[in-house]
Amino acid sequence: PAGHMAAAHDHPVTLHFDNVARNRDQIKEVWDAYMATYLTADEKRLADVYLDKRKASSAKLNQAVEAIKAGNYSNEVQSAFLKAGREERKAVHEALADLLKLQLDVAHGEYDQAEQRYERDNWIFAVLVLIGVVGVLGSAWLTIGRIKRSLAEASAAAQAIAGGDLTYVLPEAGQDELGQLIGQLAVMQRGLRE
């Protein structure tokens, strides 16, 4: 370009065109990857709005770029380029912001649901642990009660035999260690009777 600002522009104008083309390619690649994912109906609607706004912005930008490539650096071209940047790109950014807001709202909702599931699962785990502890304690209480009864019966039998009562009726001997003790007391009682 010619003019009083030309001296500040020490590189070819095509460098800017190349950057614009590269940026468009990157945006298209990211956008295509995004569109290939699962989209809700609201996401699809907002994505379509964004795409329409982007196409409108690109059309205005393309007009200005083509005019500049053709050597038209007029104030009208530059003004149209700046106006498109202000108005069209603003609409693109707003549409993208709406899409992003929706995604953030959905993400927050999913996060809240995950938190609720986590809390629920923690409560279920705590209840299951409590049930397990109550079960173990209940089983221990029953076992201790059975052992105490058997020991009391064995002790009463031993006291009766030691007191000379050889007619004391011993409880039936079980298969456990206390049952063996009662069985030995019965052997001792029979031996003393004979």
Number of C-alpha atoms within 10 A of each C-alpha: 13 9 7 7 8 10 10 7 10 7 10 9 12 11 10 12 15 11 11 14 12 12 12 13 12 12 12 12 12 11 13 11 10 12 13 8 8 9 12 10 9 12 17 14 13 19 21 14 18 21 16 15 21 19 14 17 20 17 14 19 21 13 14 22 19 13 16 19 13 9 11 15 15 11 9 11 17 16 12 16 19 15 14 19 17 12 11 21 19 14 19 21 14 14 21 19 14 17 21 15 12 15 15 12 12 12 12 12 12 12 12 12 12 12 12 12 12 12 12 12 12 12 12 12 12 12 12 12 12 12 12 12 12 12 12 12 12 12 12 12 12 12 12 12 12 12 14 12 12 19 16 12 16 21 14 14 22 20 13 17 18 11 9 13 14 17 11 15 11 17 14 9 18 13 8 8 11 16 17 13 16 23 19 13 19 22 12 14 23 12 10 11 11 5
